[in-house]
Amino acid sequence: MELKIEHITKEFKGAKAVHDVSYCMKSGVYGLLGVNGAGKTTLMRMLCTLLKPTEGRITWNGEDIFAMKGEYRKILGYLPQDFGFYPDFTVGDYLMYIASIKGLKPAVAKKRTEILTRKVGLSKASKKKMKTLSGGMKRRAGIAQAMLNNPRILILDEPTAGLDPNERVRFRNLISELSTERLVLLSTHIVSDIEDIAKEILLMKEGEIKYSGTSEQIIASMPERVWRVTVPRKYVERVLKTYRVSNVKSVPGGAELNILAETRPFSEAVEEKITLEDVFLYYFGEKAGEEYDTL
């Protein structure tokens, strides 16, 4: 099982949305982490054969995915960030309809629908119309439609967008369960979505994969350390202009700041353990002196 990306570039009117990306993925969960506009969706749409690369190639077990055509789509499950549905269809009808599009026989489709509605926690909602579902329930229905053909490759584009913390936890658990004996690629700009479940994390910025590896390797790649210090309120703006700050917390009389710096910024600063959130903010957040809302 190997999905290989080789020097992929995608241009739109001369602008490179994805530039010279190469990566090899096998079974397990892979997290594609980056801010909105980083090129994540464009990359995923190429992996789903919805867009053809301007340059480079993508192979599945050594075979070009665009040459495989329908054979590749049989092993693929895809949940786009905004997926369409008929609002007056019930959950069950919607899944049966998608199953027919995917070429599943009615008996197989019915069984898969029953299994998946139970797995994603929608058994009691199977007769509810799609338009009546909450955002979290709709995303669960989206996961179920992506899993109807029991895919070897499952691609999820911002699957927790707009969900509350409880729904995000449910999704993480579900995705971890679904990753058994298949490849799952999940894009997000929310660190907690992938921090504990991703086998490898790819940091994408301006169309390129800047860093990749395990969570521990990504954290170790950060050249700066994290320092916690409390400063009076009148000095907060000055500190924000001088240092890169990953967190600001209001406390009586001032603010507690997490500062990213190679050396101790203040004598009273205490070194903190680096988290993946700190790394994300280091690579993608505001630099010292950039516009920052102070307390």
Secondary structure, DSSP 8 states (H G I E B T S, - for coil): --EEEEEEEEEETTEEEEEEEEEEE-SEEEEEE--TTSSHHHHHHHHTTSS--SEEEEEETTEEHHHHTHHHHTTEEEE-SS----TTSBHHHHHHHHHHHTT--HHHHHHHHHHHHHHTT-GGGTTSBGGGS-HHHHHHHHHHHHHTT--SEEEEESTTTT--HHHHHHHHHHHHHHTTTSEEEEEES-GGGTTTT-SEEEEEETTEEEEEE-HHHHHHT--SEEEEEEEEGGGHHHHHHHSEEEEEEEETTEEEEEEEESS-SSTT-EEE---HHHHHHHHHS--TTS-----
